[in-house]
Amino acid sequence: FSYNRVLNNYAKVRREGYAQKAEDLLTRMEANFNEGYSNVMPDDVSYRTCMNAWAVSKEVGSAEKTEALLKRYIEMCGMCSSNGFNLVLKACATSPPSDGSNPFGVAVKIFHQMRDSDDPKVKPDHASYSYMFIICNKHLPDNHTQRLQIFKKLFRECCEDGMISSFVVDAMRNSMPRDLFDKLFKLKENATVDDLVLNDLPAEWRRNVPDRL
């Protein structure tokens, strides 16, 4: 019997209530392990699968749920790479805005934790930046006074970290005004978004992105 397989099955359903089922099973695994049943110790896969179940659920409060699981993940496993933190950002990107839930606030806190970390495995990668552009677009109203400044700051930090990928470019294109996109990438007048060739961008901007991206 594989608990992780059951968790994965719950995560695949993507219907309301199944993310909670996954978390309930994970909680039972933690309790059994603490009672001395070492064969049911939750591992890296257990936590990431449960976090992803919330991230893809699109339920209200999924951002906070995933953030809480990240803390449990670190407490149990002692470490977590950027992949785990990115699952929280993914949940923030898919979570609907509502009273009592603050996906944007969760995202900003997690992103700052990643940037401030001394562990290179926790630092933001190209997916982190992509999610942040999506989150800002979804959860900051068009008339927010800092909206455009936040986009510019994210772009500058992404370039400094060498994380401009095709995923980032797509997220930016779908998140910000076209004139700002053109300005940041220095597209010539009358050029289309399709004219942007990733390999023509400064190598320094892409230096830490896998070649296939």
MDTraj code that builds the backbone (N, CA, C; nanometers):
import mdtraj as md
import numpy as np

residues = "PHE SER TYR ASN ARG VAL LEU ASN ASN TYR ALA LYS VAL ARG ARG GLU GLY TYR ALA GLN LYS ALA GLU ASP LEU LEU THR ARG MET GLU ALA ASN PHE ASN GLU GLY TYR SER ASN VAL MET PRO ASP ASP VAL SER TYR ARG THR CYS MET ASN ALA TRP ALA VAL SER LYS GLU VAL GLY SER ALA GLU LYS THR GLU ALA LEU LEU LYS ARG TYR ILE GLU MET CYS GLY MET CYS SER SER ASN GLY PHE ASN LEU VAL LEU LYS ALA CYS ALA THR SER PRO PRO SER ASP GLY SER ASN PRO PHE GLY VAL ALA VAL LYS ILE PHE HIS GLN MET ARG ASP SER ASP ASP PRO LYS VAL LYS PRO ASP HIS ALA SER TYR SER TYR MET PHE ILE ILE CYS ASN LYS HIS LEU PRO ASP ASN HIS THR GLN ARG LEU GLN ILE PHE LYS LYS LEU PHE ARG GLU CYS CYS GLU ASP GLY MET ILE SER SER PHE VAL VAL ASP ALA MET ARG ASN SER MET PRO ARG ASP LEU PHE ASP LYS LEU PHE LYS LEU LYS GLU ASN ALA THR VAL ASP ASP LEU VAL LEU ASN ASP LEU PRO ALA GLU TRP ARG ARG ASN VAL PRO ASP ARG LEU".split()
xyz = np.array([
    [0.0852, -0.1199, 0.0000],
    [0.0000, 0.0000, 0.0000],
    [0.0882, 0.1242, 0.0000],
    [0.0644, 0.2153, -0.0932],
    [0.1454, 0.3360, -0.1054],
    [0.0608, 0.4588, -0.0738],
    [0.0936, 0.5251, 0.0375],
    [0.0232, 0.6478, 0.0732],
    [0.0464, 0.7557, -0.0320],
    [0.1681, 0.7628, -0.0840],
    [0.1979, 0.8653, -0.1835],
    [0.1162, 0.8461, -0.3108],
    [0.0877, 0.7224, -0.3424],
    [0.0054, 0.6961, -0.4614],
    [-0.1367, 0.7478, -0.4397],
    [-0.1891, 0.7267, -0.3203],
    [-0.3230, 0.7762, -0.2884],
    [-0.3245, 0.9285, -0.2909],
    [-0.2201, 0.9905, -0.2331],
    [-0.2099, 1.1366, -0.2365],
    [-0.2096, 1.1869, -0.3803],
    [-0.1361, 1.1190, -0.4651],
    [-0.1271, 1.1586, -0.6051],
    [-0.2623, 1.1456, -0.6746],
    [-0.3351, 1.0400, -0.6407],
    [-0.4681, 1.0213, -0.6999],
    [-0.5618, 1.1345, -0.6582],
    [-0.5552, 1.1739, -0.5322],
    [-0.6370, 1.2863, -0.4862],
    [-0.5993, 1.4143, -0.5617],
    [-0.4688, 1.4351, -0.5795],
    [-0.4215, 1.5571, -0.6454],
    [-0.4683, 1.5637, -0.7912],
    [-0.4828, 1.4489, -0.8540],
    [-0.5209, 1.4456, -0.9946],
    [-0.6684, 1.4768, -1.0177],
    [-0.7505, 1.4601, -0.9147],
    [-0.8947, 1.4771, -0.9319],
    [-0.9307, 1.6220, -0.9652],
    [-0.8679, 1.7157, -0.8952],
    [-0.8885, 1.8591, -0.9203],
    [-1.0344, 1.9006, -0.9056],
    [-1.1020, 1.8416, -0.8100],
    [-1.2382, 1.8832, -0.7770],
    [-1.2426, 1.9294, -0.6328],
    [-1.3375, 2.0141, -0.6026],
    [-1.3485, 2.0702, -0.4692],
    [-1.3566, 1.9603, -0.3634],
    [-1.2761, 1.9753, -0.2608],
    [-1.2773, 1.8797, -0.1505],
    [-1.1659, 1.7777, -0.1548],
    [-1.1074, 1.7556, -0.2727],
    [-1.0059, 1.6506, -0.2830],
    [-0.8694, 1.6958, -0.2315],
    [-0.8408, 1.8234, -0.2394],
    [-0.7162, 1.8731, -0.1794],
    [-0.7219, 1.8542, -0.0277],
    [-0.8389, 1.8780, 0.0294],
    [-0.8538, 1.8569, 0.1731],
    [-0.8407, 1.7095, 0.2084],
    [-0.8923, 1.6216, 0.1225],
    [-0.8752, 1.4782, 0.1448],
    [-0.7262, 1.4419, 0.1481],
    [-0.6497, 1.5017, 0.0556],
    [-0.5061, 1.4750, 0.0518],
    [-0.4400, 1.5245, 0.1804],
    [-0.4767, 1.6433, 0.2238],
    [-0.4166, 1.6965, 0.3465],
    [-0.4557, 1.6132, 0.4685],
    [-0.5796, 1.5653, 0.4728],
    [-0.6230, 1.4815, 0.5847],
    [-0.5400, 1.3529, 0.5910],
    [-0.5119, 1.2952, 0.4738],
    [-0.4304, 1.1740, 0.4706],
    [-0.2880, 1.2045, 0.5149],
    [-0.2337, 1.3168, 0.4711],
    [-0.0989, 1.3555, 0.5125],
    [-0.0929, 1.3759, 0.6638],
    [-0.1953, 1.4378, 0.7195],
    [-0.2011, 1.4590, 0.8643],
    [-0.2038, 1.3251, 0.9380],
    [-0.2761, 1.2295, 0.8824],
    [-0.2814, 1.0950, 0.9427],
    [-0.1451, 1.0270, 0.9349],
    [-0.0739, 1.0461, 0.8243],
    [0.0603, 0.9911, 0.8106],
    [0.1541, 1.0496, 0.9157],
    [0.1457, 1.1824, 0.9345],
    [0.2298, 1.2483, 1.0351],
    [0.2003, 1.1946, 1.1745],
    [0.0712, 1.1779, 1.2041],
    [0.0322, 1.1287, 1.3363],
    [0.0827, 0.9869, 1.3585],
    [0.0672, 0.9001, 1.2589],
    [0.1137, 0.7614, 1.2714],
    [0.2648, 0.7548, 1.2878],
    [0.3361, 0.8409, 1.2129],
    [0.4817, 0.8435, 1.2256],
    [0.5225, 0.8877, 1.3654],
    [0.4564, 0.9885, 1.4194],
    [0.4882, 1.0377, 1.5535],
    [0.4552, 0.9357, 1.6622],
    [0.3674, 0.8405, 1.6290],
    [0.3328, 0.7352, 1.7235],
    [0.4277, 0.6148, 1.7135],
    [0.5249, 0.6263, 1.6233],
    [0.6258, 0.5208, 1.6147],
    [0.6204, 0.4340, 1.4916],
    [0.5272, 0.4626, 1.4008],
    [0.5176, 0.3824, 1.2781],
    [0.6098, 0.4441, 1.1715],
    [0.7354, 0.4046, 1.1743],
    [0.8358, 0.4664, 1.0885],
    [0.8126, 0.4403, 0.9404],
    [0.7352, 0.3367, 0.9069],
    [0.7135, 0.3027, 0.7661],
    [0.6146, 0.3978, 0.6971],
    [0.5526, 0.4874, 0.7730],
    [0.4593, 0.5817, 0.7106],
    [0.5101, 0.7248, 0.7212],
    [0.6390, 0.7407, 0.7370],
    [0.6943, 0.8753, 0.7465],
    [0.6710, 0.9533, 0.6163],
    [0.6047, 1.0694, 0.6238],
    [0.5869, 1.1499, 0.5030],
    [0.7225, 1.1963, 0.4503],
    [0.7406, 1.1932, 0.3201],
    [0.8671, 1.2362, 0.2623],
    [0.8465, 1.3562, 0.1714],
    [0.9501, 1.3917, 0.0996],
    [0.9462, 1.5055, 0.0088],
    [0.8297, 1.4946, -0.0892],
    [0.8098, 1.3756, -0.1438],
    [0.7023, 1.3547, -0.2413],
    [0.5657, 1.3730, -0.1761],
    [0.5508, 1.3255, -0.0546],
    [0.4227, 1.3377, 0.0169],
    [0.3805, 1.4830, 0.0282],
    [0.4723, 1.5659, 0.0761],
    [0.4391, 1.7067, 0.0983],
    [0.4178, 1.7815, -0.0326],
    [0.5050, 1.7586, -0.1298],
    [0.4906, 1.8314, -0.2559],
    [0.3625, 1.7907, -0.3293],
    [0.3263, 1.6626, -0.3185],
    [0.2027, 1.6165, -0.3823],
    [0.0813, 1.6809, -0.3181],
    [0.0815, 1.6882, -0.1867],
    [-0.0301, 1.7499, -0.1150],
    [-0.0369, 1.9003, -0.1438],
    [0.0787, 1.9646, -0.1468],
    [0.0821, 2.1075, -0.1794],
    [0.0291, 2.1325, -0.3211],
    [0.0668, 2.0461, -0.4131],
    [0.0204, 2.0628, -0.5504],
    [-0.1298, 2.0402, -0.5614],
    [-0.1824, 1.9506, -0.4773],
    [-0.3271, 1.9274, -0.4766],
    [-0.4010, 2.0570, -0.4455],
    [-0.3490, 2.1327, -0.3480],
    [-0.4105, 2.2620, -0.3171],
    [-0.3835, 2.3623, -0.4281],
    [-0.2634, 2.3607, -0.4842],
    [-0.2255, 2.4584, -0.5860],
    [-0.3127, 2.4486, -0.7109],
    [-0.3548, 2.3285, -0.7458],
    [-0.4364, 2.3110, -0.8665],
    [-0.5856, 2.3096, -0.8363],
    [-0.6210, 2.3177, -0.7082],
    [-0.7622, 2.3102, -0.6703],
    [-0.8400, 2.4353, -0.7061],
    [-0.7711, 2.5502, -0.7089],
    [-0.8336, 2.6802, -0.7361],
    [-0.9408, 2.7144, -0.6330],
    [-0.9271, 2.6589, -0.5138],
    [-1.0227, 2.6866, -0.4075],
    [-0.9825, 2.8107, -0.3284],
    [-1.0812, 2.8779, -0.2725],
    [-1.0542, 2.9920, -0.1863],
    [-0.9701, 2.9450, -0.0673],
    [-0.8646, 3.0182, -0.0376],
    [-0.7783, 2.9826, 0.0751],
    [-0.6679, 2.8859, 0.0413],
    [-0.6578, 2.8445, -0.0854],
    [-0.5556, 2.7457, -0.1225],
    [-0.4144, 2.8013, -0.1051],
    [-0.3972, 2.9325, -0.1205],
    [-0.2645, 2.9921, -0.1009],
    [-0.2184, 2.9743, 0.0433],
    [-0.3072, 3.0057, 0.1373],
    [-0.2732, 2.9916, 0.2787],
    [-0.2544, 2.8451, 0.3167],
    [-0.3348, 2.7586, 0.2598],
    [-0.3225, 2.6144, 0.2878],
    [-0.1863, 2.5624, 0.2422],
    [-0.1446, 2.6035, 0.1232],
    [-0.0174, 2.5569, 0.0687],
    [0.1001, 2.6142, 0.1469],
    [0.0881, 2.7384, 0.1902],
    [0.1935, 2.7988, 0.2718],
    [0.2089, 2.7239, 0.4045],
    [0.0974, 2.6871, 0.4660],
    [0.1024, 2.6134, 0.5923],
    [0.1675, 2.4769, 0.5730],
    [0.1396, 2.4136, 0.4593],
    [0.2015, 2.2834, 0.4304],
    [0.3515, 2.2972, 0.4082],
    [0.3932, 2.4093, 0.3500],
    [0.5373, 2.4321, 0.3312],
    [0.6086, 2.4335, 0.4669],
    [0.5490, 2.4975, 0.5646],
    [0.6087, 2.5023, 0.6982],
    [0.6181, 2.3626, 0.7578],
    [0.5136, 2.2824, 0.7413],
    [0.5158, 2.1444, 0.7918],
    [0.6204, 2.0615, 0.7180],
    [0.6313, 2.0842, 0.5894],
    [0.7302, 2.0167, 0.5046],
    [0.8707, 2.0408, 0.5584],
    [0.9027, 2.1680, 0.5849],
    [1.0363, 2.2029, 0.6333],
    [1.0605, 2.1467, 0.7728],
    [0.9583, 2.1495, 0.8573],
    [0.9721, 2.0949, 0.9930],
    [0.9992, 1.9448, 0.9898],
    [0.9335, 1.8736, 0.9004],
    [0.9479, 1.7281, 0.8942],
    [1.0742, 1.6859, 0.8194],
    [1.1015, 1.7509, 0.7056],
    [1.2118, 1.7074, 0.6196],
    [1.3407, 1.7859, 0.6411],
    [1.3310, 1.8995, 0.7090],
    [1.4502, 1.9754, 0.7427],
    [1.5028, 2.0649, 0.6326],
    [1.4492, 2.0542, 0.5128],
    [1.4956, 2.1374, 0.4023],
    [1.3897, 2.1384, 0.2929],
    [1.4015, 2.2337, 0.2043],
    [1.3080, 2.2436, 0.0926],
    [1.3735, 2.3271, -0.0160],
    [1.3640, 2.2822, -0.1401],
    [1.4231, 2.3562, -0.2509],
    [1.3226, 2.4586, -0.3035],
    [1.3628, 2.5298, -0.4063],
    [1.2735, 2.6286, -0.4671],
    [1.1467, 2.5639, -0.5215],
    [1.1522, 2.4348, -0.5539],
    [1.0339, 2.3662, -0.6060],
    [0.9185, 2.3715, -0.5063],
    [0.9491, 2.3519, -0.3778],
    [0.8458, 2.3574, -0.2759],
    [0.7890, 2.4977, -0.2604],
    [0.8760, 2.5977, -0.2592],
    [0.8316, 2.7365, -0.2486],
    [0.7495, 2.7759, -0.3720],
    [0.7895, 2.7251, -0.4872],
    [0.7168, 2.7577, -0.6096],
    [0.5749, 2.7022, -0.6090],
    [0.5532, 2.5927, -0.5362],
    [0.4171, 2.5388, -0.5259],
    [0.3262, 2.6356, -0.4514],
    [0.3816, 2.7074, -0.3551],
    [0.3027, 2.8094, -0.2864],
    [0.2702, 2.9231, -0.3837],
    [0.3701, 2.9652, -0.4621],
    [0.3456, 3.0694, -0.5609],
    [0.2442, 3.0233, -0.6656],
    [0.2522, 2.8975, -0.7035],
    [0.1557, 2.8423, -0.7986],
    [0.0145, 2.8505, -0.7415],
    [0.0008, 2.8188, -0.6128],
    [-0.1303, 2.8270, -0.5480],
    [-0.1796, 2.9705, -0.5447],
    [-0.0892, 3.0648, -0.5197],
    [-0.1265, 3.2070, -0.5190],
    [-0.1726, 3.2514, -0.6576],
    [-0.1113, 3.1942, -0.7617],
    [-0.1467, 3.2307, -0.8994],
    [-0.2825, 3.1760, -0.9402],
    [-0.3256, 3.0668, -0.8785],
    [-0.4528, 3.0044, -0.9168],
    [-0.5646, 3.0331, -0.8173],
    [-0.5287, 3.0777, -0.6972],
    [-0.6288, 3.1014, -0.5924],
    [-0.7157, 3.2224, -0.6260],
    [-0.8476, 3.2081, -0.6122],
    [-0.9352, 3.3224, -0.6396],
    [-0.9296, 3.4243, -0.5262],
    [-0.9360, 3.5520, -0.5574],
    [-0.9388, 3.6538, -0.4514],
    [-1.0712, 3.6484, -0.3776],
    [-1.0670, 3.6705, -0.2479],
    [-1.1899, 3.6686, -0.1688],
    [-1.1635, 3.7331, -0.0342],
    [-1.2703, 3.7655, 0.0349],
    [-1.2570, 3.8175, 0.1698],
    [-1.1959, 3.7095, 0.2588],
    [-1.0987, 3.7479, 0.3387],
    [-1.0382, 3.6525, 0.4310],
    [-0.9230, 3.5745, 0.3726],
    [-0.8932, 3.5958, 0.2447],
    [-0.7799, 3.5276, 0.1804],
    [-0.6953, 3.6331, 0.1101],
    [-0.5650, 3.6193, 0.1182],
    [-0.4755, 3.7204, 0.0608],
    [-0.3633, 3.6533, -0.0175],
    [-0.3933, 3.5997, -0.1349],
    [-0.2904, 3.5323, -0.2155],
    [-0.1718, 3.6209, -0.2483],
    [-0.1970, 3.7491, -0.2764],
    [-0.0871, 3.8392, -0.3109],
    [0.0059, 3.8568, -0.1913],
    [-0.0491, 3.8748, -0.0730],
    [0.0333, 3.8889, 0.0476],
    [0.1167, 3.7658, 0.0752],
    [0.0576, 3.6485, 0.0556],
    [0.1312, 3.5227, 0.0745],
    [0.2456, 3.5150, -0.0264],
    [0.2172, 3.5503, -0.1509],
    [0.3186, 3.5424, -0.2565],
    [0.4371, 3.6341, -0.2280],
    [0.4083, 3.7569, -0.1878],
    [0.5153, 3.8519, -0.1586],
    [0.6030, 3.8002, -0.0448],
    [0.5413, 3.7455, 0.0585],
    [0.6166, 3.6933, 0.1726],
    [0.7057, 3.5757, 0.1310],
    [0.6506, 3.4830, 0.0545],
    [0.7262, 3.3652, 0.0103],
    [0.8397, 3.4070, -0.0827],
    [0.8107, 3.4978, -0.1755],
    [0.9119, 3.5410, -0.2709],
    [1.0282, 3.6098, -0.1999],
    [0.9982, 3.6903, -0.0996],
    [1.1039, 3.7568, -0.0232],
    [1.1857, 3.6548, 0.0566],
    [1.1206, 3.5525, 0.1083],
    [1.1936, 3.4466, 0.1786],
    [1.2929, 3.3796, 0.0848],
    [1.2509, 3.3576, -0.0380],
    [1.3385, 3.2937, -0.1360],
    [1.4565, 3.3846, -0.1699],
    [1.4295, 3.5101, -0.1950],
    [1.5372, 3.6029, -0.2313],
    [1.6336, 3.6267, -0.1154],
    [1.5824, 3.6241, 0.0070],
    [1.6655, 3.6511, 0.1245],
    [1.7408, 3.5284, 0.1743],
    [1.7084, 3.4114, 0.1205],
    [1.7706, 3.2882, 0.1677],
    [1.9186, 3.2820, 0.1294],
    [1.9982, 3.2241, 0.2175],
    [2.1402, 3.2018, 0.1889],
    [2.1622, 3.0698, 0.1153],
    [2.0559, 2.9901, 0.1052],
    [2.0650, 2.8605, 0.0384],
    [2.0397, 2.8783, -0.1111],
    [2.1377, 2.8508, -0.1958],
    [2.1183, 2.8692, -0.3405],
    [2.0052, 2.7832, -0.3974],
    [1.9721, 2.6713, -0.3296],
    [1.8651, 2.5847, -0.3781],
    [1.7267, 2.6444, -0.3550],
    [1.7202, 2.7488, -0.2714],
    [1.5921, 2.8119, -0.2384],
    [1.5700, 2.9394, -0.3202],
    [1.6754, 2.9915, -0.3795],
    [1.6653, 3.1175, -0.4540],
    [1.5604, 3.1062, -0.5657],
    [1.4945, 3.2170, -0.6003],
    [1.3944, 3.2143, -0.7075],
    [1.4539, 3.1660, -0.8391],
    [1.3782, 3.0842, -0.9102],
    [1.4202, 3.0426, -1.0437],
    [1.3249, 3.1053, -1.1452],
    [1.3345, 3.0652, -1.2691],
    [1.2524, 3.1298, -1.3727],
    [1.1034, 3.1057, -1.3475],
    [1.0671, 2.9901, -1.2901],
    [0.9263, 2.9636, -1.2594],
    [0.8756, 3.0584, -1.1512],
    [0.9600, 3.0874, -1.0518],
    [0.9218, 3.1797, -0.9440],
    [0.8837, 3.3155, -1.0016],
    [0.9675, 3.3661, -1.0909],
    [0.9397, 3.4965, -1.1515],
    [0.8148, 3.4913, -1.2391],
    [0.7981, 3.3847, -1.3114],
    [0.6792, 3.3706, -1.3961],
    [0.5526, 3.3763, -1.3121],
    [0.5521, 3.2999, -1.2031],
    [0.4346, 3.3009, -1.1154],
    [0.4101, 3.4396, -1.0575],
    [0.5173, 3.5110, -1.0224],
    [0.4994, 3.6434, -0.9628],
    [0.4357, 3.7412, -1.0614],
    [0.4733, 3.7347, -1.1889],
    [0.4085, 3.8205, -1.2878],
    [0.2590, 3.7860, -1.2987],
    [0.2291, 3.6570, -1.3001],
    [0.0895, 3.6129, -1.3092],
    [0.0109, 3.6574, -1.1861],
    [0.0716, 3.6439, -1.0693],
    [0.0061, 3.6810, -0.9433],
    [-0.0233, 3.8310, -0.9390],
    [0.0736, 3.9111, -0.9776],
    [0.0536, 4.0568, -0.9770],
    [-0.0590, 4.0957, -1.0719],
    [-0.0633, 4.0330, -1.1870],
    [-0.1689, 4.0635, -1.2834],
    [-0.3059, 4.0242, -1.2303],
    [-0.3119, 3.9112, -1.1625],
    [-0.4413, 3.8590, -1.1161],
    [-0.4924, 3.9300, -0.9922],
    [-0.4012, 3.9629, -0.9003],
    [-0.4452, 4.0102, -0.7696],
    [-0.4231, 4.1590, -0.7438],
    [-0.3578, 4.2293, -0.8363],
    [-0.3447, 4.3744, -0.8229],
    [-0.4367, 4.4403, -0.9256],
    [-0.5271, 4.5261, -0.8816],
    [-0.6170, 4.5921, -0.9776],
    [-0.5398, 4.6806, -1.0741],
    [-0.5985, 4.7042, -1.1904],
    [-0.5319, 4.7843, -1.2930],
    [-0.4970, 4.9247, -1.2443],
    [-0.5764, 4.9762, -1.1516],
    [-0.5521, 5.1129, -1.1043],
    [-0.4633, 5.1187, -0.9802],
    [-0.4033, 5.0058, -0.9438],
    [-0.3129, 5.0049, -0.8279],
    [-0.1924, 5.0942, -0.8582],
    [-0.1615, 5.1831, -0.7661],
    [-0.0575, 5.2837, -0.7926],
    [0.0810, 5.2245, -0.8144],
    [0.1066, 5.1062, -0.7574],
    [0.2392, 5.0466, -0.7678],
    [0.2476, 4.9333, -0.8700],
    [0.1386, 4.9070, -0.9386],
    [0.1324, 4.7909, -1.0284],
    [0.2466, 4.7905, -1.1311],
    [0.2608, 4.8996, -1.2058],
    [0.3635, 4.9053, -1.3103],
    [0.5036, 4.9039, -1.2510],
    [0.5217, 4.9692, -1.1370],
    [0.6530, 4.9702, -1.0721],
    [0.6927, 4.8303, -1.0268],
    [0.5950, 4.7533, -0.9812],
    [0.6225, 4.6158, -0.9373],
    [0.6641, 4.5314, -1.0570],
    [0.5951, 4.5491, -1.1708],
    [0.6339, 4.4757, -1.2917],
    [0.7782, 4.5087, -1.3299],
    [0.8129, 4.6363, -1.3263],
    [0.9480, 4.6788, -1.3632],
    [1.0521, 4.6214, -1.2676],
    [1.0198, 4.6231, -1.1394],
    [1.1134, 4.5715, -1.0394],
    [1.1349, 4.4212, -1.0566],
    [1.0276, 4.3479, -1.0811],
    [1.0392, 4.2036, -1.1037],
    [1.1257, 4.1754, -1.2266],
    [1.1021, 4.2517, -1.3322],
    [1.1806, 4.2319, -1.4545],
    [1.3283, 4.2586, -1.4277],
    [1.3586, 4.3671, -1.3585],
    [1.4980, 4.4010, -1.3297],
    [1.5647, 4.2907, -1.2460],
    [1.4964, 4.2421, -1.1444],
    [1.5537, 4.1371, -1.0594],
    [1.5686, 4.0063, -1.1367],
    [1.4731, 3.9795, -1.2250],
    [1.4801, 3.8572, -1.3057],
    [1.6011, 3.8616, -1.3986],
    [1.6254, 3.9766, -1.4583],
    [1.7429, 3.9924, -1.5450],
    [1.8718, 3.9798, -1.4645],
    [1.8745, 4.0430, -1.3473],
    [1.9935, 4.0361, -1.2617],
    [2.0245, 3.8923, -1.2200],
    [1.9193, 3.8133, -1.1994],
    [1.9380, 3.6734, -1.1587],
    [1.9598, 3.5801, -1.2774],
    [1.9529, 3.6344, -1.3989],
    [1.9732, 3.5516, -1.5181],
    [1.8635, 3.4506, -1.5396],
    [1.7361, 3.4898, -1.5157],
    [1.6250, 3.3956, -1.5178],
    [1.5193, 3.4265, -1.6244],
    [1.5561, 3.4990, -1.7280],
    [1.4607, 3.5256, -1.8354],
    [1.4476, 3.4007, -1.9230],
    [1.3321, 3.3378, -1.9166],
    [1.3049, 3.2163, -1.9953],
    [1.1822, 3.2406, -2.0824],
    [1.1479, 3.1440, -2.1647],
    [1.0271, 3.1560, -2.2460],
    [0.9032, 3.1602, -2.1569],
    [0.9077, 3.0887, -2.0454],
    [0.7981, 3.0899, -1.9483],
    [0.7800, 3.2305, -1.8914],
    [0.8897, 3.2961, -1.8576],
    [0.8850, 3.4325, -1.8044],
    [0.8308, 3.5287, -1.9097],
    [0.8807, 3.5175, -2.0323],
    [0.8363, 3.6065, -2.1399],
    [0.6862, 3.5919, -2.1631],
    [0.6362, 3.4695, -2.1653],
    [0.4924, 3.4464, -2.1848],
    [0.4116, 3.5063, -2.0699],
    [0.4618, 3.4882, -1.9470],
    [0.3913, 3.5424, -1.8306],
    [0.3867, 3.6942, -1.8362],
    [0.4976, 3.7559, -1.8756],
    [0.5022, 3.9020, -1.8866],
    [0.4075, 3.9514, -1.9963],
    [0.4103, 3.8860, -2.1087],
    [0.3268, 3.9268, -2.2220],
    [0.1781, 3.9233, -2.1862],
    [0.1400, 3.8243, -2.1059],
    [-0.0012, 3.8084, -2.0693],
    [-0.0401, 3.8870, -1.9445],
    [0.0568, 3.9542, -1.8813],
    [0.0293, 4.0197, -1.7540],
    [0.0345, 4.1714, -1.7582],
    [0.1163, 4.2264, -1.8434],
    [0.1401, 4.3713, -1.8382],
    [0.0950, 4.4398, -1.9665],
    [0.0778, 4.5715, -1.9614],
    [0.0416, 4.6460, -2.0825],
    [0.1446, 4.6268, -2.1930],
    [0.0987, 4.6239, -2.3151],
    [0.1867, 4.5978, -2.4284],
    [0.2973, 4.7023, -2.4388],
    [0.2652, 4.8290, -2.4117],
    [0.3682, 4.9318, -2.4256],
    [0.4810, 4.9130, -2.3244],
    [0.4475, 4.8651, -2.2040],
    [0.5514, 4.8396, -2.1044],
    [0.6348, 4.7189, -2.1451],
    [0.5692, 4.6160, -2.1960],
    [0.6409, 4.4971, -2.2435],
    [0.7413, 4.5355, -2.3522],
    [0.6950, 4.6137, -2.4486],
    [0.7824, 4.6567, -2.5589],
    [0.9003, 4.7379, -2.5069],
    [0.8737, 4.8241, -2.4093],
    [0.9793, 4.9097, -2.3555],
    [1.0849, 4.8290, -2.2817],
    [1.0405, 4.7333, -2.2015],
    [1.1349, 4.6529, -2.1228],
    [1.2241, 4.5683, -2.2127],
    [1.1663, 4.5155, -2.3189],
    [1.2448, 4.4314, -2.4094],
    [1.3022, 4.5087, -2.5284],
    [1.2782, 4.6408, -2.5267],
    [1.3338, 4.7286, -2.6304],
    [1.2935, 4.6839, -2.7714],
    [1.1660, 4.6471, -2.7867],
    [1.1169, 4.6097, -2.9192],
    [1.1037, 4.7343, -3.0062],
    [1.1394, 4.7214, -3.1313],
    [1.1332, 4.8336, -3.2232],
    [0.9877, 4.8665, -3.2574],
    [0.9665, 4.9886, -3.3004],
    [0.8313, 5.0322, -3.3375],
    [0.7762, 4.9432, -3.4483],
    [0.6497, 4.9063, -3.4345],
    [0.5782, 4.8192, -3.5284],
    [0.6201, 4.6730, -3.5185],
    [0.7116, 4.6416, -3.4289],
    [0.7482, 4.5007, -3.4093],
    [0.6372, 4.4292, -3.3335],
    [0.6197, 4.3031, -3.3585],
    [0.5190, 4.2237, -3.2872],
    [0.5871, 4.1446, -3.1767],
    [0.5047, 4.0952, -3.0857],
    [0.5587, 4.0134, -2.9775],
    [0.6301, 3.8913, -3.0335],
    [0.5786, 3.8412, -3.1466],
    [0.6396, 3.7230, -3.2089],
    [0.7799, 3.7517, -3.2613],
    [0.8134, 3.8811, -3.2761],
    [0.9467, 3.9166, -3.3252],
    [1.0539, 3.9012, -3.2169],
    [1.0084, 3.8846, -3.0927],
    [1.1035, 3.8698, -2.9828],
    [1.1650, 3.7298, -2.9865],
    [1.2948, 3.7251, -3.0066],
    [1.3670, 3.5978, -3.0111],
    [1.4507, 3.5870, -2.8841],
    [1.4243, 3.4818, -2.8088],
    [1.4884, 3.4675, -2.6785],
    [1.6407, 3.4699, -2.6898],
    [1.6932, 3.4035, -2.7906],
    [1.8390, 3.3950, -2.8049],
    [1.9031, 3.5281, -2.8443],
    [1.8194, 3.6247, -2.8860],
    [1.8731, 3.7565, -2.9198],
    [1.8854, 3.8467, -2.7971],
    [1.8286, 3.8029, -2.6865],
    [1.8385, 3.8808, -2.5625],
    [1.9779, 3.8657, -2.5041],
    [2.0207, 3.9598, -2.4208],
    [2.1540, 3.9486, -2.3588],
    [2.1717, 3.8146, -2.2878],
    [2.2828, 3.7488, -2.3124],
    [2.3091, 3.6181, -2.2516],
    [2.3061, 3.6260, -2.0993],
    [2.3439, 3.7417, -2.0469],
    [2.3458, 3.7611, -1.9024],
    [2.2058, 3.7468, -1.8433],
    [2.1060, 3.7850, -1.9184],
    [1.9678, 3.7745, -1.8707],
    [1.9209, 3.6294, -1.8629],
    [1.9841, 3.5404, -1.9385],
    [1.9378, 3.4016, -1.9509],
    [2.0349, 3.3005, -1.8927],
    [2.1392, 3.3492, -1.8275],
    [2.2527, 3.2632, -1.7939],
    [2.2185, 3.1471, -1.7001],
    [2.1141, 3.1587, -1.6196],
    [2.0819, 3.0537, -1.5225],
    [1.9584, 2.9739, -1.5594],
    [1.9162, 2.9838, -1.6839],
    [1.8001, 2.9101, -1.7309],
    [1.8458, 2.7903, -1.8139],
    [1.7887, 2.6706, -1.7902],
    [1.8258, 2.5549, -1.8737],
    [1.8042, 2.5854, -2.0221],
    [1.8896, 2.5330, -2.1054],
    [1.8854, 2.5640, -2.2492],
    [1.7506, 2.5395, -2.3139],
    [1.6817, 2.4344, -2.2673],
    [1.5544, 2.3987, -2.3322],
    [1.4436, 2.4996, -2.3025],
    [1.4683, 2.5901, -2.2064],
    [1.3649, 2.6865, -2.1682],
    [1.4005, 2.8271, -2.2175],
])
top = md.Topology()
chain = top.add_chain()
for i, resn in enumerate(residues, 1):
    res = top.add_residue(resn, chain, resSeq=i)
    for name in ("N", "CA", "C"):
        top.add_atom(name, md.element.get_by_symbol(name[0]), res)
traj = md.Trajectory(xyz[None], top)
